[in-house]
Amino acid sequence: MSRVLHLADLHGSLSDPLLDAMTFLNEVTGRYPEAVSFAPGRPYEEFFDPADIAKHLETYLRHLREERGLTDARVRQEVFQYGRTKGLIAPLIARALAADEGIDADPEALVVTVGAQEGMLLVLRALCAGPDDVLLVSAPCYVGVTGAARLLDLTVHPVPEAGPDGGLDPEALAAAVRDLRAAGKRPRACYVVPDFANPSGASMAEPARRRLLEVAEESGVLLIEDNPYGFFGRTAAARPTLKALDGDRGNVVYLGSFAKTCFPGARVGYVIADQRVAGGAGADGTGLLADELAKLKSMTTVNTSALSQAVIGGMLLAGGLRLRDANEPARRFYARNMDTLLAELETAFRDVPGVSWNHPDGGFFAVVTVPFRADAQALDGCARKHGVLWTPMDGFHPGGGGEHQLRLSCSYLTPQQIAEGVRRLAAFVAEQLPEG
């Protein structure tokens, strides 16, 4: 018989429900394959063609030979060997960021990561050094970052959003920083998704973004900006990222991912960490925070798959290093889906007491508030009896809350499936309401 280990003797995060929440998000659709699933925040699969993988790879190899002038031996080394810890395609990413977001990033300030999730882990590990260090997060918040903090035994402090559609409240952040410092704590960074946040779907208006940067400048708290959904507004107009607004002031560490815009299975993301670190290896006695993150990465994943980077590099090149333009068909699709979801919610629930929902400007997610507890038990009953899936919101609230809310993701479905899913959800909700 194999040796038995006791969960109580393992790291405390393994018994934390927060980690179960991430597993749930990844696997729940597979548990109920016949259900209409509003649960996963996945891109729509019809955008992908397996035959394109080889074409994108060849595009990148041709770039190595023709634009960079590498010999066949160097090309072979580039794609078959481990490669730089900081990554192979940072120059291409930097060019795309300049075109898409107006972000002027030195390629040396980029670290190519195994998805944005690794970027979160590296940044938190580097910034938070002692037991008094605190990570501030928007509430509700993506469980990936709060889960990463739990793995690292970091204290998380929630900061409320400014209403159902307004994103993180800058004044609430300023107040939280003051309170934490008064309590002897050291607030180090604040994680924020300014555009179409997961799970709330909320976005920050440009004046709020500028005020948030002022708070960061005044308080010395770094902003960790995560931007997986920024291309997918319901209109083509784009708000500026915090990183672009901040310029070279160094208040923002920027997380990017190609999961939603290119190829989720490639698991390629990146971090822009252009802050200077005193005592670093540079000639002036300072180095880049990106170099420090690379040290951490060398002891975890070593580097990001050269093959995955090559495919993403080929996709960037195929789109003329303008990823926003290349994603315009996807933007229109997701915008139509969100319009459909909001219209169907209006039809199904406009006269139902106690039921309300927000109105995101884009992205994948909307939140519905209901007059009953929308927990895992309710979800299980809804899936079994009515054949529709959603995500309980309570797991996204690190300080508690969200028990009467559910998240709907509309990215993975057709408009017809959305309409049918809302019809099934309405039947479930009607069963939960008191009679009369």
Sine and cosine of phi, psi and omega as CSV:
sin_phi,cos_phi,sin_psi,cos_psi,sin_omega,cos_omega
0.00,0.00,0.70,-0.72,-0.03,-1.00
-0.92,0.40,0.50,-0.87,0.02,-1.00
-0.87,0.50,0.64,-0.77,-0.01,-1.00
-0.97,-0.23,0.81,-0.59,0.11,-0.99
-0.98,-0.22,0.57,-0.82,-0.01,-1.00
-0.99,-0.11,0.75,-0.66,-0.02,-1.00
-0.84,0.54,-0.56,0.83,-0.01,-1.00
-0.90,0.43,-0.35,0.94,0.00,-1.00
-1.00,-0.04,-0.07,1.00,0.01,-1.00
-0.99,-0.14,0.08,-1.00,-0.05,-1.00
-0.86,0.50,0.64,-0.77,-0.10,-0.99
-0.86,0.50,-0.42,0.91,-0.01,-1.00
-0.89,0.45,-0.42,0.91,-0.07,-1.00
-0.94,0.35,-0.33,0.94,0.07,-1.00
-0.96,-0.27,0.17,0.99,0.00,-1.00
-1.00,0.10,0.80,-0.60,0.03,-1.00
-0.84,0.54,-0.37,0.93,-0.01,-1.00
-0.86,0.52,-0.66,0.76,0.01,-1.00
-0.94,0.34,-0.53,0.85,0.10,-0.99
-0.90,0.44,-0.52,0.85,-0.02,-1.00
-0.89,0.45,-0.65,0.76,0.01,-1.00
-0.92,0.38,-0.65,0.76,0.06,-1.00
-0.88,0.48,-0.66,0.75,0.04,-1.00
-0.85,0.53,-0.74,0.67,-0.04,-1.00
-0.87,0.49,-0.58,0.82,-0.04,-1.00
-0.98,0.21,-0.45,0.89,-0.22,-0.98
-0.88,-0.47,-0.19,0.98,-0.19,-0.98
-0.90,0.44,-0.58,0.81,-0.02,-1.00
-0.89,0.45,-0.59,0.81,0.02,-1.00
-0.92,0.38,-0.39,0.92,0.00,-1.00
-0.96,0.27,-0.45,0.89,-0.02,-1.00
-0.76,-0.64,0.95,0.30,-0.15,-0.99
-0.90,0.43,-0.37,0.93,-0.02,-1.00
-1.00,-0.01,-0.13,0.99,-0.06,-1.00
-0.98,0.19,0.45,-0.89,0.25,-0.97
-0.97,0.24,0.85,-0.53,-0.18,-0.98
-0.93,-0.36,0.93,-0.37,0.19,-0.98
-1.00,-0.06,0.26,0.97,-0.13,-0.99
-1.00,0.08,-0.78,0.62,-0.17,-0.99
-0.99,0.12,0.65,-0.76,0.09,-1.00
-1.00,0.03,0.81,0.58,-0.07,-1.00
-0.99,-0.11,0.45,-0.89,0.17,-0.98
-0.92,0.38,0.35,-0.94,0.02,-1.00
-0.94,0.33,0.79,-0.61,-0.18,-0.98
-0.96,0.29,-0.36,0.93,-0.01,-1.00
-0.94,0.35,-0.17,0.99,0.10,-1.00
-0.96,0.27,-0.21,0.98,-0.14,-0.99
-0.96,-0.28,0.63,-0.78,0.09,-1.00
-0.73,-0.68,0.89,-0.46,-0.02,-1.00
-0.81,0.58,-0.48,0.87,-0.01,-1.00
-0.91,0.41,-0.37,0.93,-0.03,-1.00
-0.96,0.29,-0.36,0.93,-0.07,-1.00
-0.87,0.50,-0.74,0.67,-0.01,-1.00
-0.89,0.45,-0.60,0.80,0.00,-1.00
-0.91,0.41,-0.67,0.75,0.01,-1.00
-0.92,0.39,-0.62,0.78,0.04,-1.00
-0.89,0.47,-0.70,0.71,0.01,-1.00
-0.91,0.42,-0.60,0.80,0.06,-1.00
-0.87,0.50,-0.67,0.74,0.00,-1.00
-0.94,0.35,-0.67,0.75,0.03,-1.00
-0.88,0.48,-0.63,0.78,0.05,-1.00
-0.91,0.42,-0.61,0.79,0.08,-1.00
-0.86,0.50,-0.68,0.73,0.01,-1.00
-0.89,0.46,-0.66,0.75,-0.05,-1.00
-0.97,0.26,-0.73,0.68,-0.19,-0.98
-1.00,-0.01,-0.67,0.74,-0.04,-1.00
-1.00,0.05,-0.63,0.78,-0.02,-1.00
-0.99,-0.10,-0.18,0.98,0.10,-1.00
0.94,0.35,0.50,0.87,-0.02,-1.00
-0.98,0.18,0.57,-0.82,0.10,-1.00
-0.96,0.28,0.23,-0.97,0.03,-1.00
-0.85,0.52,-0.61,0.79,0.01,-1.00
-0.90,0.43,-0.65,0.76,0.02,-1.00
-0.94,0.34,-0.59,0.81,0.06,-1.00
-0.89,0.45,-0.70,0.71,0.02,-1.00
-0.87,0.50,-0.69,0.73,0.02,-1.00
-0.89,0.46,-0.65,0.76,-0.06,-1.00
-0.87,0.49,-0.66,0.75,-0.12,-0.99
-0.99,-0.14,-0.30,0.95,-0.04,-1.00
-0.98,-0.21,-0.42,0.91,-0.07,-1.00
-1.00,-0.05,0.06,-1.00,-0.06,-1.00
-0.89,0.45,-0.73,0.69,0.02,-1.00
0.99,0.13,0.03,-1.00,-0.02,-1.00
-0.89,0.45,0.63,-0.77,0.06,-1.00
-0.88,0.47,-0.61,0.79,-0.02,-1.00
-0.97,0.26,-0.21,0.98,0.10,-0.99
0.92,-0.40,0.26,-0.96,-0.07,-1.00
-0.98,-0.18,-0.50,0.87,-0.19,-0.98
-0.95,-0.30,0.30,0.95,0.00,-1.00
-0.84,0.55,-0.64,0.77,0.02,-1.00
-0.88,0.48,-0.62,0.79,0.04,-1.00
-0.93,0.37,-0.66,0.75,0.03,-1.00
-0.88,0.48,-0.68,0.74,-0.01,-1.00
-0.88,0.47,-0.65,0.76,0.02,-1.00
-0.91,0.41,-0.65,0.76,0.03,-1.00
-0.91,0.41,-0.64,0.77,0.02,-1.00
-0.90,0.44,-0.62,0.79,0.03,-1.00
-0.90,0.45,-0.66,0.75,-0.02,-1.00
-0.96,0.29,-0.64,0.76,-0.13,-0.99
-1.00,0.07,-0.63,0.78,-0.17,-0.99
-0.85,-0.52,-0.09,1.00,-0.09,-1.00
0.92,0.38,0.42,0.91,0.04,-1.00
-1.00,-0.07,0.86,-0.51,0.01,-1.00
-1.00,-0.08,1.00,-0.09,-0.10,-0.99
-0.93,-0.37,0.79,-0.61,0.16,-0.99
-0.93,0.37,0.81,-0.59,0.03,-1.00
-0.80,0.60,-0.49,0.87,0.02,-1.00
-0.94,0.34,-0.26,0.97,0.04,-1.00
-1.00,-0.01,0.08,1.00,0.02,-1.00
-0.97,-0.25,0.60,-0.80,0.19,-0.98
-0.83,-0.55,0.86,-0.52,0.04,-1.00
-0.99,0.13,0.80,-0.60,-0.18,-0.98
-0.87,-0.50,0.20,-0.98,0.10,-0.99
-0.99,0.14,0.99,0.13,-0.09,-1.00
0.95,0.32,0.23,-0.97,0.06,-1.00
-0.91,0.42,-0.39,0.92,-0.02,-1.00
-0.87,0.49,-0.67,0.74,0.06,-1.00
-0.91,0.42,-0.61,0.79,0.03,-1.00
-0.85,0.53,-0.68,0.73,0.04,-1.00
-0.86,0.52,-0.73,0.69,-0.06,-1.00
-0.89,0.46,-0.69,0.72,-0.01,-1.00
-0.90,0.43,-0.70,0.71,-0.04,-1.00
-0.90,0.43,-0.71,0.71,0.00,-1.00
-0.90,0.44,-0.65,0.76,0.01,-1.00
-0.89,0.46,-0.65,0.76,-0.03,-1.00
-0.94,0.33,-0.65,0.76,-0.13,-0.99
-0.99,0.17,-0.56,0.83,-0.13,-0.99
-0.98,-0.18,0.94,-0.33,-0.19,-0.98
-0.96,-0.28,-0.38,0.93,-0.11,-0.99
-0.63,-0.78,0.07,-1.00,-0.09,-1.00
-0.93,0.38,-0.31,0.95,0.01,-1.00
-1.00,-0.01,-0.07,1.00,0.00,-1.00
-0.97,0.24,0.63,-0.77,-0.10,-0.99
-0.76,-0.65,0.68,-0.73,0.16,-0.99
-0.99,-0.16,0.83,-0.56,0.10,-1.00
-1.00,-0.05,0.61,-0.79,0.00,-1.00
-0.67,-0.74,0.46,-0.89,0.14,-0.99
-0.92,0.40,0.50,-0.87,0.03,-1.00
-0.81,-0.58,0.90,-0.44,0.14,0.99
-0.97,0.25,0.24,-0.97,-0.12,-0.99
-0.62,-0.78,0.53,-0.85,0.09,-1.00
-0.83,0.55,0.76,-0.65,-0.08,-1.00
-0.94,0.34,-0.30,0.95,0.02,-1.00
-0.89,0.46,-0.64,0.77,-0.04,-1.00
-0.98,0.17,-0.62,0.79,0.05,-1.00
-0.93,0.36,-0.54,0.84,0.09,-1.00
-0.92,0.39,-0.65,0.76,0.06,-1.00
-0.88,0.48,-0.66,0.75,0.05,-1.00
-0.89,0.46,-0.62,0.79,0.02,-1.00
-0.91,0.42,-0.64,0.77,0.05,-1.00
-0.87,0.50,-0.54,0.84,-0.05,-1.00
-1.00,-0.08,0.10,1.00,-0.02,-1.00
0.86,0.52,0.61,0.79,0.01,-1.00
-1.00,-0.07,0.57,-0.82,0.08,-1.00
-0.98,0.21,0.74,-0.67,0.02,-1.00
-0.92,-0.38,0.73,-0.68,0.02,-1.00
-0.85,-0.53,0.88,-0.48,-0.04,-1.00
-0.98,0.22,0.59,-0.81,0.08,-1.00
-0.84,-0.54,0.83,-0.56,-0.11,-0.99
-0.93,0.36,0.44,-0.90,0.14,-0.99
-0.99,0.17,0.38,-0.92,-0.03,-1.00
-1.00,0.02,0.95,0.31,-0.01,-1.00
1.00,0.03,0.12,-0.99,-0.13,-0.99
-0.92,0.39,-0.33,0.94,-0.05,-1.00
-0.83,-0.56,0.09,1.00,-0.20,-0.98
-0.99,-0.16,-0.10,0.99,-0.01,-1.00
0.96,0.30,-0.10,-1.00,-0.07,-1.00
-0.85,0.53,0.67,-0.74,-0.05,-1.00
-1.00,0.05,0.92,-0.39,-0.03,-1.00
-0.87,0.49,-0.61,0.80,-0.01,-1.00
-0.94,0.35,-0.57,0.82,0.07,-1.00
-0.91,0.40,-0.57,0.82,0.07,-1.00
-0.91,0.42,-0.72,0.70,0.01,-1.00
-0.86,0.51,-0.67,0.74,0.01,-1.00
-0.91,0.41,-0.65,0.76,0.00,-1.00
-0.90,0.44,-0.64,0.77,0.03,-1.00
-0.89,0.46,-0.70,0.71,0.03,-1.00
-0.87,0.49,-0.71,0.71,-0.04,-1.00
-0.90,0.43,-0.67,0.74,-0.01,-1.00
-0.90,0.43,-0.68,0.73,0.01,-1.00
-0.92,0.40,-0.60,0.80,0.05,-1.00
-0.90,0.44,-0.46,0.89,0.01,-1.00
-1.00,0.01,0.12,0.99,0.03,-1.00
1.00,0.10,0.21,0.98,0.01,-1.00
-1.00,-0.09,0.25,-0.97,0.00,-1.00
-0.86,-0.51,1.00,-0.06,0.06,-1.00
-0.92,0.39,0.86,-0.52,-0.14,-0.99
-0.98,-0.19,-0.66,0.75,-0.12,-0.99
-0.41,-0.91,0.34,-0.94,0.05,-1.00
-0.78,-0.63,0.83,-0.56,0.03,-1.00
-1.00,0.04,0.77,-0.64,-0.06,-1.00
-0.55,-0.84,0.62,-0.78,0.12,-0.99
-0.90,-0.43,0.99,-0.14,-0.12,-0.99
-0.94,0.33,-0.40,0.91,-0.07,-1.00
-0.90,-0.43,0.90,-0.43,0.18,-0.98
0.82,0.57,0.82,0.58,-0.19,-0.98
-0.88,0.48,0.53,-0.85,0.19,-0.98
-1.00,-0.08,0.88,-0.47,0.31,0.95
-0.97,-0.23,-0.16,0.99,-0.26,-0.96
-0.98,0.19,-0.38,0.92,-0.11,-0.99
0.98,0.19,-0.01,1.00,-0.09,-1.00
-0.96,0.27,0.45,-0.89,0.04,-1.00
-0.74,-0.68,0.48,-0.88,0.03,-1.00
-1.00,-0.06,0.73,-0.68,0.13,-0.99
-0.93,0.37,0.37,-0.93,-0.07,-1.00
-0.87,0.50,-0.66,0.75,0.05,-1.00
-0.86,0.50,-0.60,0.80,0.04,-1.00
-0.92,0.39,-0.58,0.81,0.05,-1.00
-0.89,0.45,-0.70,0.71,0.00,-1.00
-0.91,0.42,-0.62,0.78,0.04,-1.00
-0.92,0.40,-0.61,0.79,0.04,-1.00
-0.88,0.47,-0.64,0.77,0.05,-1.00
-0.91,0.42,-0.59,0.81,0.08,-1.00
-0.88,0.47,-0.69,0.72,0.02,-1.00
-0.88,0.48,-0.68,0.74,0.02,-1.00
-0.89,0.46,-0.70,0.72,0.01,-1.00
-0.88,0.47,-0.71,0.71,-0.05,-1.00
-0.94,0.34,-0.58,0.81,-0.12,-0.99
-1.00,-0.07,-0.32,0.95,-0.08,-1.00
0.98,0.18,0.13,0.99,0.03,-1.00
-0.99,0.10,0.78,-0.62,0.05,-1.00
-0.97,0.25,0.61,-0.79,0.13,-0.99
-0.99,-0.12,0.79,-0.61,0.11,-0.99
-0.98,-0.18,0.98,-0.19,-0.05,-1.00
-1.00,-0.02,0.84,-0.55,0.04,-1.00
-0.94,-0.35,0.78,-0.63,-0.15,-0.99
-0.73,-0.69,0.89,0.46,0.01,-1.00
-0.98,0.18,-0.34,0.94,-0.18,-0.98
-0.90,-0.44,0.09,1.00,-0.19,-0.98
-0.87,0.50,-0.41,0.91,-0.02,-1.00
-0.98,0.19,-0.15,0.99,-0.27,-0.96
-0.93,-0.36,0.78,0.63,0.09,-1.00
-0.97,0.25,0.35,-0.94,0.06,-1.00
-0.95,0.31,-0.30,0.95,0.19,-0.98
-0.85,-0.53,0.26,-0.96,-0.05,-1.00
-0.97,0.25,-0.24,0.97,0.00,-1.00
-0.91,0.42,0.70,-0.71,-0.05,-1.00
-0.91,-0.42,0.66,-0.75,0.15,-0.99
-1.00,0.09,0.51,-0.86,0.01,-1.00
-0.94,0.34,0.60,-0.80,0.08,-1.00
-0.94,0.34,0.35,-0.94,0.11,-0.99
-0.86,0.51,-0.65,0.76,-0.03,-1.00
-0.88,0.47,-0.68,0.74,0.02,-1.00
-0.92,0.40,-0.66,0.75,0.02,-1.00
-0.91,0.41,-0.54,0.84,-0.07,-1.00
-0.97,0.25,-0.39,0.92,-0.03,-1.00
0.89,0.46,-0.76,-0.65,-0.06,-1.00
-0.98,-0.21,0.36,0.93,-0.05,-1.00
-0.98,0.21,-0.31,0.95,0.13,-0.99
0.99,0.15,0.36,0.93,0.00,-1.00
-1.00,0.05,-0.12,0.99,-0.14,-0.99
-0.78,-0.62,0.81,-0.59,0.28,-0.96
-0.99,-0.12,0.80,-0.60,-0.18,-0.98
-0.94,-0.33,0.80,-0.60,0.07,-1.00
-0.97,-0.25,0.76,-0.65,0.07,-1.00
-0.79,-0.62,0.34,-0.94,-0.01,-1.00
-0.52,-0.85,0.54,-0.84,0.11,-0.99
-0.98,-0.19,0.21,0.98,-0.05,-1.00
-0.92,0.40,-0.66,0.75,-0.05,-1.00
-1.00,-0.01,-0.45,0.89,-0.12,-0.99
-0.99,-0.13,-0.35,0.94,-0.08,-1.00
-0.77,-0.64,-0.92,0.40,-0.29,-0.96
-0.28,-0.96,1.00,-0.08,-0.07,-1.00
-0.88,0.48,-0.59,0.81,-0.05,-1.00
-0.93,0.36,-0.28,0.96,0.03,-1.00
-0.94,0.34,-0.45,0.89,-0.01,-1.00
0.82,0.57,0.85,0.53,0.04,-1.00
-0.84,-0.55,0.81,-0.59,0.12,-0.99
-0.69,-0.72,-0.20,-0.98,0.02,-1.00
-0.31,-0.95,0.31,-0.95,0.09,-1.00
-0.81,-0.59,0.73,-0.69,0.25,-0.97
-0.99,-0.16,0.91,-0.40,-0.03,-1.00
-0.77,-0.64,0.98,0.18,-0.10,-0.99
-1.00,-0.09,0.15,0.99,0.06,-1.00
-0.91,0.42,0.55,-0.83,0.04,-1.00
-1.00,0.05,0.59,-0.81,0.00,-1.00
-0.87,-0.49,0.92,-0.40,0.03,-1.00
-0.91,0.42,0.63,-0.77,-0.06,-1.00
1.00,0.07,0.12,0.99,0.04,-1.00
-0.98,0.20,-0.13,-0.99,-0.17,-0.99
-1.00,-0.02,0.09,1.00,-0.03,-1.00
-0.95,0.32,0.26,-0.97,-0.04,-1.00
-0.90,0.44,-0.46,0.89,-0.01,-1.00
-1.00,-0.05,0.19,0.98,0.00,-1.00
1.00,0.08,0.07,1.00,0.10,-1.00
-0.83,-0.56,0.37,-0.93,0.09,-1.00
-0.72,-0.69,-0.02,-1.00,0.03,-1.00
-1.00,0.00,0.59,-0.81,0.13,-0.99
-0.85,0.53,-0.54,0.84,0.04,-1.00
-0.85,0.53,-0.60,0.80,0.02,-1.00
-0.92,0.39,-0.58,0.81,0.04,-1.00
-0.94,0.35,-0.63,0.77,0.06,-1.00
-0.89,0.46,-0.60,0.80,0.02,-1.00
-0.89,0.45,-0.57,0.82,0.07,-1.00
-0.87,0.48,-0.71,0.71,0.02,-1.00
-0.90,0.44,-0.68,0.73,-0.01,-1.00
-0.88,0.47,-0.58,0.81,-0.02,-1.00
-0.90,0.44,-0.33,0.94,0.01,-1.00
-0.97,-0.24,0.08,1.00,0.04,-1.00
-0.88,-0.48,-0.99,0.15,-0.02,-1.00
-1.00,-0.07,-0.06,1.00,-0.03,-1.00
0.93,0.36,-0.87,0.50,0.15,-0.99
-0.35,-0.94,0.09,-1.00,0.02,-1.00
-1.00,-0.05,0.65,-0.76,-0.07,-1.00
-0.68,0.73,0.86,-0.52,0.04,-1.00
-0.88,0.47,-0.60,0.80,-0.01,-1.00
-0.92,0.40,-0.69,0.72,0.05,-1.00
-0.89,0.46,-0.68,0.74,0.03,-1.00
-0.89,0.46,-0.63,0.78,-0.01,-1.00
-0.89,0.46,-0.67,0.74,0.01,-1.00
-0.91,0.42,-0.71,0.71,0.03,-1.00
-0.90,0.44,-0.65,0.76,0.06,-1.00
-0.86,0.52,-0.67,0.75,0.06,-1.00
-0.90,0.44,-0.61,0.79,0.03,-1.00
-0.92,0.39,-0.65,0.76,0.05,-1.00
-0.88,0.47,-0.72,0.70,0.00,-1.00
-0.90,0.44,-0.66,0.75,0.00,-1.00
-0.89,0.46,-0.49,0.87,0.03,-1.00
-1.00,-0.01,0.23,0.97,0.01,-1.00
0.92,0.38,0.42,0.91,-0.04,-1.00
0.83,0.55,0.55,0.84,0.10,-0.99
-0.75,-0.66,1.00,0.06,-0.15,-0.99
-0.95,0.30,-0.50,0.87,0.02,-1.00
-0.90,0.45,-0.71,0.71,0.03,-1.00
-0.89,0.45,-0.67,0.75,-0.01,-1.00
-0.90,0.44,-0.45,0.89,-0.03,-1.00
-1.00,-0.08,0.14,0.99,-0.02,-1.00
-0.87,0.49,-0.67,0.74,0.07,-1.00
-0.87,0.50,-0.64,0.77,0.04,-1.00
-0.91,0.41,-0.64,0.77,0.02,-1.00
-0.85,0.52,-0.71,0.70,-0.01,-1.00
-0.89,0.45,-0.63,0.78,0.02,-1.00
-0.89,0.46,-0.76,0.65,-0.04,-1.00
-0.93,0.38,-0.56,0.83,0.05,-1.00
-0.90,0.44,-0.69,0.72,0.05,-1.00
-0.88,0.48,-0.65,0.76,0.02,-1.00
-0.89,0.45,-0.69,0.72,0.01,-1.00
-0.91,0.40,-0.66,0.75,0.07,-1.00
-0.85,0.52,-0.68,0.74,0.01,-1.00
-0.90,0.44,-0.71,0.70,-0.01,-1.00
-0.86,0.51,-0.74,0.67,-0.03,-1.00
-0.91,0.42,-0.61,0.79,0.04,-1.00
-0.92,0.39,-0.65,0.76,0.01,-1.00
-0.93,0.36,-0.60,0.80,0.07,-1.00
-0.90,0.44,-0.64,0.77,0.03,-1.00
-0.88,0.47,-0.69,0.72,-0.01,-1.00
-0.91,0.41,-0.66,0.75,-0.11,-0.99
-0.98,0.19,-0.54,0.84,-0.24,-0.97
-0.82,-0.58,0.07,1.00,-0.12,-0.99
-0.88,0.47,-0.45,0.89,-0.02,-1.00
-0.94,-0.34,0.27,0.96,-0.04,-1.00
-0.99,-0.12,0.90,-0.44,-0.04,-1.00
-0.91,0.42,0.65,-0.76,0.07,-1.00
0.99,0.10,-0.04,1.00,0.00,-1.00
-0.94,-0.34,0.80,-0.61,0.05,-1.00
-0.56,-0.83,0.17,-0.99,-0.02,-1.00
-0.42,-0.91,0.35,-0.94,0.05,-1.00
-1.00,0.00,0.05,-1.00,-0.09,-1.00
-0.75,-0.66,0.98,0.21,-0.04,-1.00
-0.87,0.48,0.51,-0.86,0.04,-1.00
-0.98,0.19,-0.08,1.00,-0.01,-1.00
0.23,-0.97,-0.33,-0.94,0.02,-1.00
0.99,0.15,-0.38,-0.92,-0.15,-0.99
-0.95,-0.31,-0.29,0.96,-0.30,-0.95
-0.81,-0.58,0.57,-0.82,0.21,-0.98
-0.70,-0.71,0.38,-0.93,-0.05,-1.00
-0.86,-0.51,0.75,-0.66,0.03,-1.00
-0.93,-0.36,0.74,-0.67,0.07,-1.00
-0.98,-0.20,0.73,-0.68,-0.07,-1.00
-0.77,-0.64,0.37,-0.93,-0.05,-1.00
-1.00,0.02,0.53,0.85,0.06,-1.00
-0.52,-0.85,0.20,-0.98,-0.04,-1.00
-0.97,0.24,0.89,-0.46,-0.04,-1.00
-0.99,-0.17,0.95,0.30,-0.08,-1.00
-0.95,-0.30,-0.13,-0.99,-0.04,-1.00
-0.88,0.47,-0.58,0.81,0.02,-1.00
-0.90,0.43,-0.68,0.73,0.04,-1.00
-0.90,0.44,-0.64,0.77,0.02,-1.00
-0.88,0.47,-0.68,0.73,-0.02,-1.00
-0.88,0.48,-0.69,0.72,0.03,-1.00
-0.91,0.42,-0.63,0.77,0.02,-1.00
-0.90,0.44,-0.68,0.73,-0.02,-1.00
-0.92,0.40,-0.69,0.73,-0.06,-1.00
-0.94,0.33,-0.67,0.74,-0.12,-0.99
-1.00,0.01,-0.58,0.81,-0.14,-0.99
-0.91,-0.42,-0.16,0.99,0.09,-1.00
0.93,0.38,0.65,0.76,0.08,-1.00
-0.63,-0.78,0.65,-0.76,-0.04,-1.00
-0.91,-0.41,0.54,-0.84,0.12,-0.99
-0.52,-0.85,-0.04,-1.00,-0.04,-1.00
-0.87,-0.50,0.82,-0.57,0.10,-1.00
-0.88,0.47,0.63,-0.78,-0.04,-1.00
-1.00,0.05,-0.23,0.97,-0.10,-0.99
-0.89,0.46,-0.50,0.87,0.01,-1.00
-0.94,0.34,-0.22,0.98,0.00,-1.00
-1.00,-0.06,0.02,1.00,-0.04,-1.00
-0.94,-0.35,0.99,-0.11,-0.04,-1.00
-0.90,0.44,-0.38,0.92,0.02,-1.00
-0.98,-0.19,0.18,0.98,-0.05,-1.00
1.00,-0.05,0.54,-0.84,-0.01,-1.00
0.78,-0.63,0.00,-1.00,0.04,-1.00
0.97,0.24,0.17,0.99,-0.09,-1.00
-0.91,0.41,-0.37,0.93,-0.03,-1.00
-0.93,-0.36,0.48,0.88,-0.02,-1.00
-0.74,-0.67,0.47,-0.88,0.09,-1.00
-0.69,-0.72,0.55,-0.84,0.01,-1.00
-0.99,-0.14,0.71,-0.70,0.10,-0.99
-0.91,-0.41,0.82,-0.57,0.10,-0.99
-0.97,-0.24,0.79,-0.61,-0.06,-1.00
-0.94,-0.33,0.17,0.99,-0.13,-0.99
-0.97,0.24,-0.46,0.89,-0.23,-0.97
-0.99,-0.11,0.03,1.00,-0.18,-0.98
-0.86,-0.51,0.27,-0.96,0.19,-0.98
-1.00,0.03,0.30,-0.95,0.07,-1.00
-0.84,0.55,-0.58,0.81,0.02,-1.00
-0.91,0.41,-0.65,0.76,0.04,-1.00
-0.92,0.39,-0.60,0.80,0.05,-1.00
-0.87,0.48,-0.73,0.69,0.00,-1.00
-0.87,0.49,-0.69,0.72,0.02,-1.00
-0.92,0.39,-0.64,0.77,0.00,-1.00
-0.89,0.45,-0.67,0.74,0.03,-1.00
-0.91,0.41,-0.61,0.79,0.05,-1.00
-0.87,0.50,-0.70,0.72,0.03,-1.00
-0.92,0.39,-0.64,0.77,0.03,-1.00
-0.88,0.47,-0.64,0.76,0.01,-1.00
-0.89,0.46,-0.61,0.79,0.04,-1.00
-0.91,0.41,-0.63,0.78,0.04,-1.00
-0.91,0.42,-0.73,0.68,-0.01,-1.00
-0.87,0.49,-0.66,0.76,-0.01,-1.00
-0.87,0.50,-0.57,0.82,0.02,-1.00
-0.92,0.38,-0.45,0.89,-0.07,-1.00
-1.00,0.06,-0.25,0.97,-0.06,-1.00
-0.99,0.16,0.55,-0.84,0.05,-1.00
-0.91,0.42,0.59,-0.81,0.00,-1.00
-0.94,0.35,0.51,-0.86,0.04,-1.00
1.00,-0.02,0.00,0.00,0.00,0.00
